[in-house]
């Protein structure tokens, strides 16, 4: 029997030039709308905040340095004679301006509009669950399944809003604030003790590569929460 369902002939190019640009455009168009819903901004202000976050994602601010593990390199000569070099590589801990600092400031700002006890319950539960999902991966960073943190934040926020009989319009605000700060705390801060397992070099909290997903967690948590309204 003939197969009538098959992938495009140039599947990698299909993802590169069709799928990826589509989702990138969708994200760029959607994120300012999220800021409008959560913070009550007009469209121009929302685009300005989004632009600042994107530009800030290029800036990593060093916080402190620590000694990494001793790395032993072996060099073989003619298959049998070899010598070793042992060196201790340093690890630089940094925070990303656009991926960590700015989203955290926005999330903390929302605390002035949210009841503290329901927010704390959401934050603590999400932080604990995210901590157990997050795993240090050598050479990569702290890996967390992409949609786990925002789904946890959206669902916990929804349950807490119902349990405390809060106005339903607080749900996106709760999801964004708890999502951003629980991702920062549960995946990044609580795993700083495992930093040596990742390797040497610059470890950027909120930056692409090692610690990321803080800002994306907030955005997707709001989008998921809107489906629950």
C-alpha positions, 0 to 999 in steps of 0.5 A: 500500500502506498504511503500518502503521508510523508515528511517534506523532502528537505525536512531540516530546511522545512523546520528552519525556514517555515516552522521556526520563523512561524513560531518566532513571529507568533511569539513576537506578536503574542508577548506584548499582548501578554504584557498588556493583559498582565500589567495593563500597558498600552500596546506601545509600552508593552512593545517597549518592555518586550524590546528592552528584555530582548536587548537585555538578553545580550547582557550578562552581569558577573556576580562572583567566581568560584573554583571549578573541579581539577581537570586532567588532560592526558597527551599520548606520544607514539601510542605509549609515552604520555604526560598529564596536565592538571588544571583547575578551571574557574566558574563565573556566575552571572545573571542575564539582564533580559532573561533574569533581572527584568522579568524578576523585577516585573514579577516582584512588581505584581506582588503589590497587586496579589494577596501574599498567602495564595501567592506564597503557596503557589510559589513554594509548590511550584519551586519544589516541583520544578527543583525535582524536574530540573537536572544538571547536564554537563556542558549544557546547564540545568535542563527542565522540560520546557512546558513543565514550569509554565504548566505548573504555574498556570495550574497551581495559580488556577487552583489557588484562585479558586480555593481562596475565591479570588477574582479570576482576573488575578489568574494571569498576574499570579501565573506570571509572577509565580512562574518567573520567580519559581523557575528562578528559585527552583531551577536555578538558585537551588541548583547552584550547589550543582554548578560544578557538574555543569563544567567551567566557564560562564554560567548565566542565570536567565541566559541562553545555554546554561540557565534559561527559561525564566522569562519564557516560563512567565509568558507561557504561564500566562498563555496557559492560564488564559485557557483556564479562564 
